[in-house]
Amino acid sequence: MLVAVLALLAVACGNDGAQTGAQPTATVGATTTTDPGPNKITVYSGRGESLVKPLFEQFTRDTGIEVEVRYADSAALAAQIVEEGSRSPADVFFSQDAGALGALSKRGLLANAPSEAVAAVDAKYRSRDNTWVGVSGRARVIVYNPQKVPEAELPKSVFELTDPKWKGRIGIAPTNASFQAFVTGMRVQAGEARTKAWLAGLKANEPKTFTGNNPVLAAVDEGQVDLGLINHYYLFERIKNLGPDRVVAKNAYTTNGDPGALINVAGVGVLKSTKAPAASARFVNYLLARPAQTFFAEQTSEYPLAAGVPAIAGLVPLAQIQSPNIDLSSLDALEQTLTMIREAGLL
């Protein structure tokens, strides 16, 4: 797998980018920062080592900048940076979700993102104060088994899942961070009272609970439940692993700004306390250059967020998803969400 990933990056970074539009490696991640600083950065990464290590190693080969990485859960890393404050050894925080970045931004711990990176990403997928930028996106979907639920009968909103007709037919993963971020988004958009009522109604419908998105998907695909709440890319991963002829499940997107179509992002920010501002800025720009964006599109089936980089075939275009219009930084209010989910009896 590592060889395949590196081969992909090598092709994407080549100069014959007639198909990919890739830039020569000498210009990837160029920055307007003038202070060169150290030629080494420390990255706190909430994205898994098996996914991003090949990309970090390619960055070092392309730029000569050494990368030391600490891998852990995004929320745990954000809490560590808060505790470390200006003494943090981290130069860059690469988070699995926007909420952890929002927590650092609100505490004034992030510097302004490089202007090139800010210009590359739609305003919906970066902080409003430009202290962090999204790198790749994932959409919440209702995954369903068409043998159990005809497309015409699919709920148009997650709020419809409290209808008694769905009793015992729903799969969720309440301990999973993406489910919790989705509920946080609902709180931000629809308010505390409506979210609390929805959680209570969902509990009354006796959903089957699982440990993560993949088990929810498997249960839907195998007919154990009729539908579930997951991120979009798990279905594409299952199709890649099993083959399209062996996967029954399909993704459905809710509409009209429904919280069930939340688009969250993996994103990156540079710490104000960095001693390597130029190298850190170059790293951020690198993640939004075409080779790295292609990497995320093809390896994880996520949405590339830099303008002009296509998603894989079969994905509903981002522009067509009627997602809720919320500030992704506000997804940091996780503790209140966890309390609400526990009070509903789902944790």
N, C-alpha and C positions, 0 to 999 in steps of 0.2 A: 504493500500500500504506500509506504514511504517513497519507494522508487517511482511509483506512478504519480504521486503528488508532485515530486520534484520535477518529473518530466513535464507535467502540465505547466508548472511555473516557468520552466526553462523555455518552453514553446511560447508561452504568453509574453515572456520578457524579451523575445527576439525582435530583431529590427525589421522583419518582413511582415509587419502587422497589417497586411492587406485585409485579413478577415477580422482580427481582434483589435486593430487600431492601437496596439501596444507601443509604448514609448521605449527608446533605448534605455538600458538599465542605468546608464550614467545620469539620466535626467529624472528617473523615477524618484519621487519623494523630495524633489527640489524644494527649498524653503527660502523665504526672504529674511529669516533670522540671521543677524550679522555676527553675534557672539558664537564662536565655534564651540567653546567649552570642551569637556571630555568627549572621547570617542567611544564611550560605553554608556549604556543605559540599563536601569533596572525596571522591569515591567512586572507589575502585579496583575496576573491574568486570571479572570474568572472563567475564561474559556478553556476547555480541557486541553491537556498537553498533547493527547493523541491527535487532536485536530490542528492546533496552531503551531506546534513545534516546528514542523517542516517549513512553514511560512516564515517564522522568526529566523530560522537558519538560512533561508534564502535571502532574507533582508540583510543579514550579516555578509553573505557572499557578494551581494550586489553593491553594498555601501561601505563595507569595511567597519561598520559600527557593531561592536560586541553587545549582545543582549543577555542579561542575566534575568531569569524568570522565577517568580514565585507563583505557583498554581494553588488555587483554593476556591471555595465558593465566593461568588461576587459580594454577597452581603457581608460575609466574614472579612473579606479583604477591605471593604469600605470601612467597616468598624475598626480594623487595624490601623488604617490610614488616619482615621479620626483620632485614635488614641496616640499615634505617633506624632501627629501634628507636623510642625515645621521640621522635625527631626527625622521624618520618614525617609528611608533609603530609596523609596520608589520615585522614579521619574515620571512614569506613565501608568495609568490605570486602564486596563482593557477589560470591560465589564460585560457579562452575559446579558445584562438587562439595564434599562435606562434608570430604574429607580435607585440603584446603588450609585450611579453617577450623579443623579439629582441630589442625593444626600450629601455628597462631597461639595457639589456646587453651592448648595444653600449654606454650607459652613465656610464658604470662601476659600476652599483649599485648592481650587483648580484655576489655572491660568487661562488666558484667552487661547482658543484653539487657533492653529495656523490658518491664515486667511485663505490659502489654497484649498484646505479641507472644508472650511465653511462654505466657500463658493461651490464646492462640488456636490453638496448635499442639500436637498430640499429642506426648507425651514421646519417642516413638520417633524423631521427626523433628527433634529439637533436641538440643543438647549436654546432658549430664547435669549440668553445672555452670551451665547457662543462659547461657553466654557467646555462643552463636549460635543462631539459629533457622532452620529450613528454610522456604523460600518456595514452592517447587514440587518435585514428586517425579517420578521416572522409574523404571520397573521394567525389569529385565533379562528378556528373553524368548528363547525359541527360535522364530525365524521359520522357517516351513517352506512347502514347495510341496506342496499336497495331491494334486497329480497324480503326485508322486513318492513321498510318504510319507503313507499313510492315517493319519487321526487316531489310530486304535487302535494304531498301531505307533510313535507318538512316544515318545521317551525321557521317563521320569518324573523323571529327575535328570540334571544335566550330567555326573555321574560315569559315566553309561552311554555317553557319547560316546567312550569309549576302547574300546568293543566293536569288534572288527574289521569288523563288518558296516557300519560308518559310514566305512570307509576311502575317502578321496577324495570324500566326499559333504558335507563340512562347510565352511562359510565363516566366517572369523574376521578381526578387525582388531586384531592384537596391538600395533600402535603407537598405537592409540586410547586416550584417557584412560579412557573408560568400561569398556573391556575390562580395563585395568590395575586399575581400582578394584574390578571384580568379582573378579579374581584375589586382590587384597588381602583382600577380604571372605572369600574361601575360606580364605586363610591364617589369618585371625582365627578363623573358625568351625571349620574342619576340621584345622588344624594344618599345620606346614611340610612334614612328610613326605608326608602325603596329597596336598597341593597339588603338590608336586614330582613325585610319581608320576602325578598326573592330567595335568600338562603334558607329561611324557614320553610318556604314552599317547596324548595328543592329537597330538603330533608324529609318533608312529608311524603314526597314521591319515592322515597326509599331507593335512592341511587346506589348502584354498586360502586364501591370505592377501590381504587388501584394505586399502586406506588408511583406511577409516572405515565407519561403520554403513550409510550410504546405498549404497555399492558392494556391501556384503554383501547388503543387501536386494534390490538390483537383480539380483544374480546368482541369488538364490533365486527371485525372481519370474519371471525369464527362463529358469529351468531349467538354469543352469550348475552349480549345486550344489543339493542337496536341502534343506538346512537351514543355519541360521546363528545366531550369537549377536549380538544387538543390543539397543538400548533400544526400548521399546514404541512410542514416538511416531513413529518413522520410517515405520512402516507407514501411520499416519494421514495423515502429510504426503504420502506417495506417492499415497494414495487421493484426497486433496484436489487434488493436481496433475494426476493422470491420469484420475480418475473411477473409481468402484467397479467398473464393468464391465471395466476394463482392468487390474485388479490381481488376480492369482491368489493371492499369498502370504497367509498367516495367521499370527497370533501364538499361541504356546502358552506357558503358565506352568508351571514345574515346581512341585512340591508338597513338603509335609512339612519346611518350613524349608530347602529346598535352596538352596545359594549361587547357583544359576542364576536365582533369583527375587529377587535383591537389589534393594531399593529405595534408591536414592541420591537426594540432594536438592541442588538449588541453594539456597544459604542466605546469610545476612547476619549480620555482627557489627559492633559499634562498637568502635573502638580506644580503649584506656585513655587514650591521649595526645591524644584529640580536644580541640580548643578550642571545639567547638560541640556540647556534649552534648544539648541540647534539640532542636536542629535535626536532629541525627543520629538521635535516638530517634524523632522524628516521621517521618523517612524510613523507618525500619524498620517502624513501625506502618503506614505507608502501603502498603508492599509486601504487608502481610497483611490490608489492608482489602478489602472485596468487589470494588471496581472493578479493582484490580490483580490480584487472584486470578482474576477472570473473564478478564482479559487473557491470563494465562498459559494458562488452560484452553482458550481459544478460538483463540489465536494459535499455540501450540506443541503442543497436545493433551497437555500435562503434567497431572499431578494437582495441583489446588490443595490446599494443606495447612492453610489456615485452616478451622476447624470451620464447617460449614453452607454451604460453597460447593461446588456440584456440579461434577463432572468432565463432560466432553462425553459424549454418548450413545455407547454402544458400548464404553466402557472397562470392564474388570473392576473393580469397586469395590476400593479399597485394602484394606478390611477383609477381603475374600475372598482376597487374595493371601497365600499361605503363605510369606512371606519369612523369611530367617534373622534371628534375634534377636541383633543385634550393635550395639555402640556405633559410630555412624557416624563419630565423631571418630577412631576407630582406623584409618580408611582413609587416614591420613596416612603410613603406612609404605610409601611408594611405591618408594623406592630398593631395598629388599630384594626387592620384587616384580619390578622391572625386571631385577635380577640373576638372579632365578629364571627369568624368561621367556627371557632371553638364554641361560642355561645349557641350557635345554631346546631351543634352536635355533629358537625361534619369532620371534626378532628379529634 
